[in-house]
Amino acid sequence: MRLEILKELEQDDPKLEIPWASPEDPNLRYQDLKGHLELIPELEEVLEFPALGPFLQTLNAGDSVFRTAKCGVWSTQELSEEERAELGEAHKLGVYVDLVFEVEEFNFAVEHYLRLGEKLEGILASAEGSAQAEFTIRRCIFHDKNSWGYYATLFLHAYGKTSAGAAGEGTRALEALGRGLSSVSRILQARAAGTNS
């Protein structure tokens, strides 16, 4: 599976606030899934695409070095000419997950996100399937620190001849991403343990 690493750090590029809340709908707001894993099965996005549930569980697990801040799911038959030519499929499933490091200081140096993207790129290079991923590094304001740092948005696009086929490809791709992020999490934990001993 191809993973592309992007940086969107200009003034007009998308940014995130943690915690965040929608000004239009007070029900749309940041939820601390790390501290409340029981909320994951109730999320609208998980009800729409159940494979997202285990992925969010993996990222927000107590022993994970990550936490999630936001997610979304959509499906469409509006594919670009490039997608149709390259993949020959008619349906696309899109998923995004915003994530930050649980180790707070990692969020204030872009190099940590670049290394994470590069590790994921290497891990996913051998993953097969009709899916593509993007790892986009963006700016984030952490309100508890009153400071700007970084976060990453993981975009996944999975394709199939039918919507069910695209969902199946999306499930396999999310499983591969989950394994990759778990592997990176274990490496970072081991490195942190070595530093502290």
C-alpha positions as semicolon CSV with decimal commas, in nm:
position;residue;x (nm);y (nm);z (nm)
1;M;0,000;0,000;0,000
2;R;0,140;0,336;-0,097
3;L;0,163;0,599;0,175
4;E;0,239;0,959;0,084
5;I;0,384;1,197;0,345
6;L;0,268;1,558;0,319
7;K;0,332;1,874;0,520
8;E;0,059;2,140;0,540
9;L;0,215;2,399;0,768
10;E;0,131;2,727;0,596
11;Q;-0,088;2,991;0,758
12;D;-0,393;2,906;0,542
13;D;-0,363;2,527;0,581
14;P;-0,605;2,332;0,804
15;K;-0,529;2,338;1,177
16;L;-0,665;2,156;1,481
17;E;-0,750;2,261;1,835
18;I;-0,733;2,020;2,128
19;P;-0,983;2,018;2,280
20;W;-1,206;2,129;1,992
21;A;-1,579;2,198;1,964
22;S;-1,802;2,278;1,669
23;P;-1,951;2,630;1,689
24;E;-2,258;2,508;1,496
25;D;-2,332;2,188;1,692
26;P;-2,233;2,154;2,060
27;N;-2,266;1,776;2,031
28;L;-1,971;1,774;1,790
29;R;-1,669;1,811;2,015
30;Y;-1,345;1,651;2,124
31;Q;-1,388;1,329;2,317
32;D;-1,110;1,180;2,525
33;L;-1,119;0,828;2,383
34;K;-0,788;0,745;2,551
35;G;-0,956;0,778;2,888
36;H;-1,294;0,644;2,774
37;L;-1,254;0,352;2,535
38;E;-1,615;0,258;2,605
39;L;-1,725;0,555;2,391
40;I;-1,572;0,412;2,073
41;P;-1,852;0,166;1,978
42;E;-2,106;0,451;2,009
43;L;-1,932;0,688;1,768
44;E;-2,136;0,769;1,457
45;E;-1,832;0,698;1,237
46;V;-1,784;0,352;1,392
47;L;-2,153;0,270;1,348
48;E;-2,114;0,366;0,981
49;F;-1,786;0,173;0,931
50;P;-1,736;-0,083;1,213
51;A;-1,374;-0,160;1,118
52;L;-1,284;0,187;1,244
53;G;-1,365;0,074;1,601
54;P;-1,070;-0,166;1,649
55;F;-0,838;0,086;1,483
56;L;-0,940;0,358;1,731
57;Q;-0,909;0,105;2,016
58;T;-0,552;0,028;1,906
59;L;-0,448;0,394;1,889
60;N;-0,612;0,489;2,219
61;A;-0,513;0,180;2,419
62;G;-0,344;0,244;2,752
63;D;-0,011;0,109;2,627
64;S;-0,019;0,308;2,300
65;V;0,202;0,616;2,254
66;F;-0,079;0,778;2,053
67;R;-0,423;0,924;2,107
68;T;-0,683;1,031;1,853
69;A;-0,852;1,369;1,830
70;K;-1,102;1,341;1,544
71;C;-1,219;1,102;1,272
72;G;-1,450;1,081;0,974
73;V;-1,585;0,831;0,720
74;W;-1,746;0,880;0,378
75;S;-1,812;0,689;0,058
76;T;-1,850;0,805;-0,300
77;Q;-1,858;0,703;-0,662
78;E;-1,700;1,033;-0,765
79;L;-1,346;0,923;-0,844
80;S;-1,083;1,127;-1,022
81;E;-0,976;1,026;-1,372
82;E;-0,640;0,924;-1,226
83;E;-0,805;0,697;-0,969
84;R;-1,024;0,532;-1,231
85;A;-0,731;0,480;-1,469
86;E;-0,496;0,346;-1,201
87;L;-0,738;0,130;-1,004
88;G;-1,026;0,053;-1,241
89;E;-1,279;0,062;-0,957
90;A;-1,612;0,244;-0,926
91;H;-1,649;0,294;-0,549
92;K;-1,429;0,469;-0,293
93;L;-1,438;0,460;0,086
94;G;-1,263;0,745;0,266
95;V;-1,150;0,748;0,627
96;Y;-0,947;1,002;0,821
97;V;-0,814;0,996;1,175
98;D;-0,634;1,284;1,347
99;L;-0,372;1,165;1,593
100;V;-0,120;1,310;1,835
101;F;0,150;1,160;2,053
102;E;0,060;1,074;2,410
103;V;0,416;1,178;2,503
104;E;0,346;1,551;2,512
105;E;0,692;1,679;2,418
106;F;0,680;1,479;2,092
107;N;0,397;1,705;1,975
108;F;0,616;2,015;1,971
109;A;0,885;1,895;1,727
110;V;0,787;1,825;1,367
111;E;1,075;1,574;1,336
112;H;0,884;1,321;1,549
113;Y;0,595;1,327;1,303
114;L;0,826;1,305;1,002
115;R;0,997;0,998;1,150
116;L;0,659;0,841;1,228
117;G;0,546;0,894;0,868
118;E;0,869;0,745;0,732
119;K;0,840;0,438;0,956
120;L;0,479;0,385;0,845
121;E;0,579;0,429;0,482
122;G;0,837;0,151;0,515
123;I;0,604;-0,082;0,705
124;L;0,315;-0,040;0,462
125;A;0,523;-0,074;0,144
126;S;0,464;-0,451;0,140
127;A;0,091;-0,434;0,228
128;E;-0,125;-0,540;-0,065
129;G;-0,472;-0,424;-0,161
130;S;-0,664;-0,157;-0,345
131;A;-0,600;0,129;-0,105
132;Q;-0,386;0,440;-0,072
133;A;-0,290;0,638;0,237
134;E;-0,169;0,988;0,316
135;F;0,009;1,100;0,631
136;T;-0,036;1,477;0,654
137;I;0,147;1,680;0,919
138;R;-0,036;1,995;1,032
139;R;-0,029;2,258;1,306
140;C;-0,227;2,213;1,629
141;I;-0,299;2,442;1,923
142;F;-0,288;2,253;2,253
143;H;-0,507;2,463;2,478
144;D;-0,388;2,302;2,803
145;K;-0,032;2,413;2,716
146;N;-0,142;2,734;2,540
147;S;0,111;2,641;2,275
148;W;0,127;2,551;1,907
149;G;0,259;2,211;1,807
150;Y;0,176;1,946;1,549
151;Y;-0,059;1,660;1,472
152;A;-0,102;1,416;1,186
153;T;-0,405;1,330;0,978
154;L;-0,408;0,977;0,841
155;F;-0,619;0,962;0,526
156;L;-0,715;0,625;0,383
157;H;-0,885;0,576;0,046
158;A;-1,000;0,223;-0,036
159;Y;-1,152;0,113;-0,366
160;G;-1,381;-0,160;-0,494
161;K;-1,623;-0,253;-0,768
162;T;-1,905;-0,217;-0,513
163;S;-1,943;-0,020;-0,189
164;A;-1,909;-0,349;0,002
165;G;-1,589;-0,424;-0,191
166;A;-1,445;-0,082;-0,103
167;A;-1,540;-0,137;0,263
168;G;-1,362;-0,474;0,258
169;E;-1,047;-0,314;0,116
170;G;-1,078;-0,038;0,376
171;T;-1,101;-0,293;0,656
172;R;-0,784;-0,470;0,539
173;A;-0,600;-0,140;0,498
174;L;-0,701;-0,018;0,845
175;E;-0,582;-0,348;0,993
176;A;-0,244;-0,299;0,822
177;L;-0,225;0,061;0,946
178;G;-0,316;-0,052;1,298
179;R;-0,041;-0,316;1,297
180;G;0,207;-0,057;1,166
181;L;0,119;0,198;1,432
182;S;0,132;-0,070;1,706
183;S;0,478;-0,168;1,586
184;V;0,598;0,194;1,596
185;S;0,439;0,238;1,939
186;R;0,632;-0,061;2,078
187;I;0,960;0,074;1,933
188;L;0,904;0,416;2,090
189;Q;0,808;0,263;2,425
190;A;1,122;0,046;2,428
191;R;1,333;0,350;2,341
192;A;1,170;0,554;2,620
193;A;1,221;0,269;2,870
194;G;1,590;0,251;2,773
195;T;1,627;0,624;2,826
196;N;1,466;0,607;3,170
197;S;1,669;0,311;3,298
